[in-house]
Amino acid sequence: MKGKKLLVTLAVSAILFSGCGLKGGNAIIKINDSKITQAQFDSKMDQAIGNSMFARMGVDLNNGKNTFLLNLIKERVVNELIVKTLLDEEIKKRGIKISNKDTEDAIKDIIDKVGSKEQLDNILKQNGITSAQFKKEIAEQVKIKKLAEQLGDSSVSDADAKKYYDQHIERFKYPEQIKASHILIAANRKDLEELVKAENEGISESDLKAKVDAKIKEKKEKAEKILAQLKKDPSQFAKIAKEKSEDPGSAINGGDLGFFPKGKMVPEFEKAAFAIKPNTLSEVIQTQYGYHIIYVTDRKAAGQEPFDKVQNDIKEYLQNQKQVEMVDNLVESLKKNAKIEFVDPSYNPENIQAEVQKQLDPKNQPKQPAEEDKVPDIQKKK
């Protein structure tokens, strides 16, 4: 079920977009008896930019041409800081406190859902999150959960869970899947070309091709040696994957990729994997990433998860939805009754939104050159 890892997603999302609670600095927003400082905003803004889809696409949001996107993120960050401040005040007012055990239990629950501590550490590493930061933010999440528990009953009956299951039956159907592990010997031609160029300044195209071809040949031979070793004892696959696989995401788990259906992997990999019977090794398979050795460990025919198996996951998901709704309603009430002063008007969400709308106005878009001006530079120089 997609909702099974909901709490993990929420926890990691909280880390990615959380403030650091820095003290001191100039107040840009005052909320009741609390304040949001420039330092807090800058820290959270940097995190939001760094973890945005735009940054992953290579877009420089600090470029003056991208102020529209920057304002969208700025508005969201300001609203999140306001909400966090209001909730912190409410938690303090209600005397909600948590123990170290509460936090450790929550982290253990996340580890169980992810699969292992190693897998969680890998997720945190990929997102640039330290263990200390993760623990701190999980503690904040536990506080909010305790707050939600005080707001009303969020329990979910078996009947409610069954009703959800029946109404969303398509979510619990799955196509044919296989469970496989792999060992990757990375051999992406473009990456190798860049490596060779860095090692051999001014290298000719012919020499470049020759050196890259030689490296690719070495990579293939390395993969074939590993395969020969595995054929003698396939039970060593996980151990060897941890030692030699160049796919850091799966190597930490012994190469395990879990269950996956068709359409999730690159065609060459998928074709080979689905042609293999369980407990069988593939030959060396080449893809754009390099050379793979695949070990299929299980196969699951298309089917549907029975209600008994997903009942607890559904109840957890629905309970979370109820708690989110109650906290959202509380936040709206707190906003209406709070004294919010925007010391720096540029951080007022209404002003930010007005700037966004202004940038959307066609009248403010850069003018396109007239047809007669659209001539090659070489002609303009005549």
C-alpha positions as CSV (number, residue, x, y, z in Angstrom):
1,M,0.0,0.0,0.0
2,K,1.3,3.5,-0.9
3,G,0.3,4.7,2.6
4,K,2.5,2.2,4.3
5,K,5.6,4.5,4.3
6,L,3.6,7.7,4.9
7,L,5.1,8.4,8.3
8,V,8.6,8.0,6.8
9,T,7.8,10.4,4.1
10,L,6.3,12.9,6.5
11,A,9.4,12.6,8.8
12,V,11.9,13.1,6.0
13,S,9.8,15.9,4.6
14,A,9.9,17.6,7.9
15,I,13.7,17.4,8.0
16,L,14.1,18.8,4.4
17,F,12.0,21.8,5.1
18,S,12.5,22.5,8.8
19,G,14.0,25.6,10.4
20,C,17.1,25.3,12.6
21,G,15.7,27.4,15.5
22,L,18.6,29.8,15.6
23,K,18.5,32.4,18.3
24,G,19.5,36.0,18.0
25,G,19.5,38.1,14.9
26,N,17.1,40.8,13.7
27,A,13.4,39.9,14.0
28,I,11.7,40.0,10.6
29,I,8.3,38.8,11.9
30,K,6.9,39.0,15.4
31,I,4.2,36.5,16.4
32,N,2.5,37.1,19.8
33,D,5.5,36.9,22.2
34,S,7.7,35.1,19.8
35,K,9.8,36.2,16.8
36,I,11.2,34.9,13.6
37,T,14.7,36.1,12.9
38,Q,16.5,36.7,9.7
39,A,18.9,33.9,10.6
40,Q,16.0,31.4,10.9
41,F,14.6,32.5,7.6
42,D,17.9,32.4,5.8
43,S,18.7,28.9,7.1
44,K,15.3,27.5,6.1
45,M,15.4,29.2,2.8
46,D,18.8,27.7,2.0
47,Q,17.5,24.3,2.8
48,A,14.3,24.7,0.8
49,I,16.3,25.9,-2.3
50,G,18.9,23.2,-2.0
51,N,16.2,20.5,-1.8
52,S,13.9,21.9,-4.4
53,M,13.1,20.1,-7.7
54,F,14.6,23.2,-9.4
55,A,17.9,22.7,-7.8
56,R,17.9,19.0,-8.8
57,M,17.3,20.1,-12.4
58,G,20.3,22.4,-12.2
59,V,18.4,25.7,-12.1
60,D,20.2,28.5,-10.3
61,L,17.5,30.1,-8.2
62,N,19.8,32.9,-7.1
63,N,20.0,34.0,-10.7
64,G,18.2,37.3,-11.1
65,K,16.1,35.8,-13.9
66,N,14.5,33.3,-11.5
67,T,13.0,35.7,-9.0
68,F,9.6,34.3,-9.7
69,L,10.6,30.8,-8.6
70,L,12.5,32.3,-5.7
71,N,9.4,34.2,-4.5
72,L,7.3,31.0,-4.7
73,I,9.7,29.3,-2.3
74,K,10.0,32.4,-0.1
75,E,6.2,32.5,0.4
76,R,6.1,28.8,1.4
77,V,9.1,29.2,3.8
78,V,7.6,32.2,5.5
79,N,4.2,30.4,6.0
80,E,6.0,27.3,7.3
81,L,7.9,29.4,9.8
82,I,4.7,31.1,11.0
83,V,3.0,27.8,11.4
84,K,5.9,26.3,13.3
85,T,6.1,29.3,15.6
86,L,2.3,29.1,16.4
87,L,2.5,25.4,17.0
88,D,5.6,25.8,19.3
89,E,3.7,28.3,21.3
90,E,0.6,26.1,21.6
91,I,2.7,23.1,22.6
92,K,4.4,25.1,25.3
93,K,1.1,26.5,26.5
94,R,-0.4,23.0,26.8
95,G,2.7,21.7,28.7
96,I,3.4,19.0,26.1
97,K,6.8,17.4,26.7
98,I,8.4,14.3,25.4
99,S,11.1,12.0,26.6
100,N,14.2,10.7,24.9
101,K,12.4,7.3,24.8
102,D,9.5,8.8,22.9
103,T,11.9,10.0,20.2
104,E,13.9,6.8,20.1
105,D,10.6,4.8,19.7
106,A,9.5,7.0,16.8
107,I,12.9,6.5,15.1
108,K,12.7,2.8,15.6
109,D,9.2,2.8,14.0
110,I,10.7,4.6,11.0
111,I,13.6,2.1,10.8
112,D,11.1,-0.8,10.8
113,K,9.2,0.8,7.9
114,V,12.3,1.6,5.8
115,G,13.7,-1.8,6.4
116,S,16.9,-1.2,8.3
117,K,19.0,1.4,10.1
118,E,21.5,1.2,7.2
119,Q,18.7,2.0,4.7
120,L,17.6,5.0,6.9
121,D,21.2,6.2,7.2
122,N,21.5,6.0,3.4
123,I,18.3,8.0,2.9
124,L,19.6,10.7,5.3
125,K,23.0,10.8,3.6
126,Q,21.4,11.2,0.1
127,N,19.4,14.2,1.4
128,G,22.3,15.7,3.3
129,I,20.7,15.2,6.7
130,T,22.8,14.4,9.8
131,S,21.6,11.9,12.4
132,A,21.5,14.7,15.1
133,Q,19.4,16.9,12.9
134,F,17.1,13.9,12.1
135,K,16.6,13.1,15.7
136,K,15.9,16.7,16.6
137,E,13.2,17.0,13.9
138,I,11.6,13.7,14.8
139,A,11.3,15.0,18.4
140,E,9.4,18.0,16.9
141,Q,7.1,15.6,15.0
142,V,6.4,13.6,18.2
143,K,5.4,16.8,19.9
144,I,3.0,17.6,17.2
145,K,1.6,14.1,17.3
146,K,1.0,14.5,21.0
147,L,-0.7,17.8,20.3
148,A,-3.0,16.2,17.8
149,E,-3.9,13.5,20.3
150,Q,-5.1,16.2,22.7
151,L,-7.3,17.8,20.0
152,G,-9.7,15.0,19.6
153,D,-10.4,11.3,18.9
154,S,-8.5,10.1,15.8
155,S,-9.1,6.4,16.2
156,V,-10.2,4.4,13.2
157,S,-12.5,1.4,13.3
158,D,-12.1,-1.8,11.4
159,A,-15.3,-0.9,9.5
160,D,-13.8,2.4,8.4
161,A,-10.7,0.7,7.3
162,K,-12.7,-1.9,5.3
163,K,-14.8,0.9,3.7
164,Y,-11.6,2.6,2.6
165,Y,-10.2,-0.6,1.2
166,D,-13.4,-1.3,-0.8
167,Q,-13.6,2.2,-2.2
168,H,-10.0,2.3,-3.2
169,I,-9.5,-1.3,-4.3
170,E,-7.3,-0.3,-7.3
171,R,-4.7,1.0,-4.9
172,F,-4.2,-2.5,-3.5
173,K,-3.8,-4.3,-6.8
174,Y,-0.3,-4.9,-8.1
175,P,1.1,-6.2,-11.4
176,E,3.6,-9.1,-11.8
177,Q,6.7,-8.3,-9.8
178,I,10.1,-9.8,-9.2
179,K,12.5,-9.3,-6.3
180,A,16.1,-8.9,-7.4
181,S,19.5,-7.8,-6.4
182,H,22.3,-6.5,-8.6
183,I,26.0,-5.7,-8.7
184,L,26.9,-2.7,-10.8
185,I,30.3,-2.0,-12.3
186,A,29.8,1.6,-13.4
187,A,30.8,2.3,-17.0
188,N,29.0,5.3,-18.3
189,R,30.8,6.4,-21.5
190,K,30.2,10.1,-20.9
191,D,31.5,9.9,-17.3
192,L,34.6,8.0,-18.4
193,E,35.2,10.6,-21.2
194,E,35.2,13.4,-18.6
195,L,37.5,11.4,-16.3
196,V,40.0,10.7,-19.2
197,K,39.9,14.4,-20.2
198,A,40.7,15.5,-16.7
199,E,43.6,13.1,-16.5
200,N,44.9,13.9,-20.0
201,E,44.7,17.6,-20.8
202,G,44.5,18.4,-24.5
203,I,44.0,14.7,-25.5
204,S,43.0,14.1,-29.2
205,E,39.6,12.7,-30.0
206,S,41.1,9.4,-31.3
207,D,43.2,9.0,-28.2
208,L,40.2,9.8,-26.0
209,K,38.1,7.2,-27.7
210,A,40.9,4.6,-27.4
211,K,41.4,5.2,-23.7
212,V,37.7,5.2,-23.0
213,D,37.2,1.9,-24.9
214,A,40.1,0.4,-22.9
215,K,38.5,1.5,-19.6
216,I,35.1,0.1,-20.7
217,K,36.8,-3.2,-21.6
218,E,38.5,-3.3,-18.1
219,K,35.1,-2.7,-16.5
220,K,33.5,-5.5,-18.4
221,E,36.3,-7.9,-17.5
222,K,35.9,-6.9,-13.9
223,A,32.2,-7.7,-14.0
224,E,32.9,-11.1,-15.7
225,K,35.4,-12.0,-13.0
226,I,32.8,-11.2,-10.3
227,L,30.2,-13.3,-12.1
228,A,32.6,-16.3,-12.4
229,Q,33.2,-16.0,-8.6
230,L,29.4,-15.9,-7.9
231,K,28.7,-18.9,-10.1
232,K,30.9,-21.0,-7.7
233,D,28.9,-19.8,-4.7
234,P,25.7,-17.6,-5.3
235,S,25.1,-17.4,-1.6
236,Q,27.9,-14.9,-1.4
237,F,26.0,-12.4,-3.6
238,A,25.0,-9.9,-0.8
239,K,28.5,-10.0,0.7
240,I,30.2,-9.3,-2.7
241,A,27.7,-6.7,-3.6
242,K,28.5,-4.7,-0.4
243,E,32.2,-5.0,-1.3
244,K,32.3,-4.4,-5.0
245,S,29.0,-2.9,-6.4
246,E,29.4,0.6,-7.5
247,D,25.7,1.5,-7.0
248,P,25.8,3.0,-3.5
249,G,22.0,3.1,-3.1
250,S,21.7,-0.7,-3.3
251,A,25.2,-1.9,-2.3
252,I,24.6,-1.0,1.3
253,N,21.7,-3.5,1.3
254,G,23.7,-6.2,-0.5
255,G,22.5,-5.1,-3.9
256,D,18.8,-5.7,-2.9
257,L,16.4,-3.7,-5.1
258,G,13.3,-5.1,-3.5
259,F,10.2,-6.0,-5.6
260,F,9.6,-4.1,-8.8
261,P,7.2,-4.4,-11.8
262,K,7.9,-4.0,-15.4
263,G,8.5,-0.4,-16.5
264,K,10.6,0.6,-13.4
265,M,14.0,-0.3,-14.8
266,V,15.9,0.5,-18.0
267,P,14.9,-1.9,-20.8
268,E,18.0,-4.0,-21.0
269,F,18.0,-4.6,-17.2
270,E,14.3,-5.3,-17.1
271,K,14.4,-7.7,-20.0
272,A,17.1,-9.8,-18.4
273,A,15.7,-9.7,-14.9
274,F,12.2,-10.8,-15.9
275,A,13.7,-13.7,-18.0
276,I,15.4,-15.2,-15.0
277,K,13.9,-17.8,-12.6
278,P,14.1,-17.2,-8.9
279,N,17.5,-18.1,-7.3
280,T,19.2,-17.7,-10.7
281,L,22.1,-15.4,-11.8
282,S,22.1,-13.5,-15.0
283,E,25.0,-13.1,-17.4
284,V,26.8,-9.7,-17.4
285,I,24.2,-7.2,-18.7
286,Q,25.2,-3.9,-20.2
287,T,23.1,-0.7,-19.8
288,Q,23.8,3.0,-20.0
289,Y,25.1,2.8,-16.4
290,G,27.6,0.0,-17.0
291,Y,27.7,-3.7,-16.4
292,H,25.2,-5.5,-14.1
293,I,25.0,-8.9,-12.6
294,I,21.4,-9.7,-11.6
295,Y,20.3,-12.2,-9.0
296,V,16.5,-12.8,-8.9
297,T,15.3,-14.1,-5.5
298,D,11.5,-14.1,-5.8
299,R,8.7,-13.6,-8.2
300,K,5.1,-12.4,-7.4
301,A,2.3,-12.9,-9.8
302,A,-0.2,-10.0,-10.4
303,G,-2.7,-9.9,-7.7
304,Q,-4.3,-7.9,-4.9
305,E,-3.3,-7.4,-1.3
306,P,-5.8,-9.0,1.0
307,F,-7.6,-6.7,3.5
308,D,-6.1,-8.5,6.5
309,K,-2.6,-7.8,5.4
310,V,-3.1,-4.0,4.8
311,Q,-5.7,-3.4,7.5
312,N,-3.3,-1.9,10.0
313,D,-1.6,0.2,7.4
314,I,-5.0,1.6,6.3
315,K,-5.9,2.4,9.9
316,E,-2.6,4.2,10.5
317,Y,-3.0,6.2,7.3
318,L,-6.6,7.3,8.1
319,Q,-5.6,8.1,11.7
320,N,-2.8,10.3,10.4
321,Q,-5.2,12.0,8.0
322,K,-7.6,12.8,10.9
323,Q,-4.7,14.2,13.0
324,V,-3.4,16.3,10.1
325,E,-6.9,17.8,9.6
326,M,-7.3,18.6,13.3
327,V,-3.8,20.3,13.4
328,D,-4.7,22.2,10.2
329,N,-7.9,23.5,11.8
330,L,-6.0,24.5,15.0
331,V,-3.4,26.4,12.9
332,E,-6.2,28.3,11.1
333,S,-7.7,29.3,14.5
334,L,-4.3,30.3,15.9
335,K,-3.6,32.5,12.9
336,K,-6.9,34.3,13.3
337,N,-6.3,35.0,16.9
338,A,-2.6,35.7,16.8
339,K,-0.9,39.1,16.7
340,I,1.4,38.9,13.7
341,E,3.6,41.9,12.9
342,F,5.7,41.9,9.7
343,V,8.6,44.0,10.9
344,D,10.0,43.7,7.4
345,P,7.0,44.1,5.0
346,S,8.9,42.2,2.3
347,Y,8.2,39.0,4.3
348,N,4.5,39.5,4.4
349,P,3.0,36.6,2.4
350,E,0.4,39.0,0.9
351,N,3.2,41.2,-0.4
352,I,5.1,38.2,-1.7
353,Q,2.0,36.9,-3.5
354,A,1.4,40.4,-5.0
355,E,4.9,40.3,-6.4
356,V,4.3,36.9,-7.8
357,Q,1.1,38.0,-9.5
358,K,2.9,41.1,-10.9
359,Q,5.5,38.8,-12.4
360,L,2.8,36.7,-14.0
361,D,1.2,39.7,-15.6
362,P,1.9,39.6,-19.4
363,K,2.5,43.3,-19.4
364,N,5.6,42.7,-17.3
365,Q,7.0,39.9,-19.4
366,P,10.2,40.7,-21.5
367,K,9.2,42.0,-24.9
368,Q,10.0,39.7,-27.8
369,P,12.0,41.2,-30.6
370,A,10.0,42.3,-33.7
371,E,10.3,40.1,-36.8
372,E,12.5,42.6,-38.6
373,D,14.9,42.5,-35.6
374,K,15.2,38.8,-35.7
375,V,18.2,38.7,-38.0
376,P,21.6,36.9,-37.5
377,D,24.2,38.9,-35.7
378,I,26.4,38.7,-38.8
379,Q,23.9,40.7,-40.8
380,K,23.6,43.3,-38.1
381,K,27.3,44.0,-38.4
382,K,27.1,44.9,-42.1
